[in-house]
């Protein structure tokens, strides 16, 4: 796995880009190499509301025309639904 990590970096990148963390549980087969991705000029949305609602008991589908409708519904769920 360490060889895979070094090979992934290539020849031009410094070795300090590799981080090996030891966790006192699991075994070597449970380990995996996480290959990072690089994005140029990403669009990032900063939200102060949750995007996931609690699971519905029935198969319900909600569609909102705009963000303010979703915000209003989300606020209602937080205050009215246990």
N, C-alpha and C positions, 0 to 999 in steps of 0.2 A: 504494500500500500504506500509506503514512503517513496518507493521508486516511481510509482505512478504519479505521486504528487510532484516530484522533481521533474519528471518528463512532461507533465502538464504545463509547467511554468515555461519551459523552453530555455533557450540559451541566453536570452537578453534580460531576463528578469532576475532580481536578487533573491537569494535563498531565504531571506527573512520574510518573504511573502508566505512561507509555509508555517502553519501553526499546528502543532500536535498537542492534543489535550488528552490526558489520562483520566479516565473516570473509573471509579472502583466498582463497577458493575458490568455485567455482560462479558463477552469474550471476543476474540478476534473475528470470528465469522459475523458477529453483530456489528462490527465496525464498517464504515463506508467512507469513501472520499467524496466530499462535496465540492463540485466544480462551480466556482463563482462565475457570475455573468457581469458584463460591463455594459451599461446603457449610456448613450450620449444624448444629452438634452432631454431627460425624461419629463413627462408631465406628471406632476404630483398634486393630488387633491388633499387638502387638509380639512378634515371633517370633525365636528364636535358632536356627532350623533353616531349611534351604532348602525351598521348596515345589515346585520343579521337580526331577524326577529325570532322570538321564541317559537318553537315548533308548534304548528297548528294541529288540533286534534283531528280535524277533517282535512280533506284535500282542498285547500282554499287558495285562490289566486288573487293577488292584489296588484292593480296597475295604477300608477300615479302619473298624472300629466306633468307635474313639475316637482321640484325639490321641496317647496313650501308645503305642498299637500302631504308629502312623505314625512316631513318634520312634524306637522300637526298630528298625523296619525301615530308617529313614534312617541310624541309627548303624551298623547292620550293613553297609549298602552302603558307607559311608565307610571302614570298617575292613577289610572283606573283599574288596570288588570293586575291581579296579584301574581 
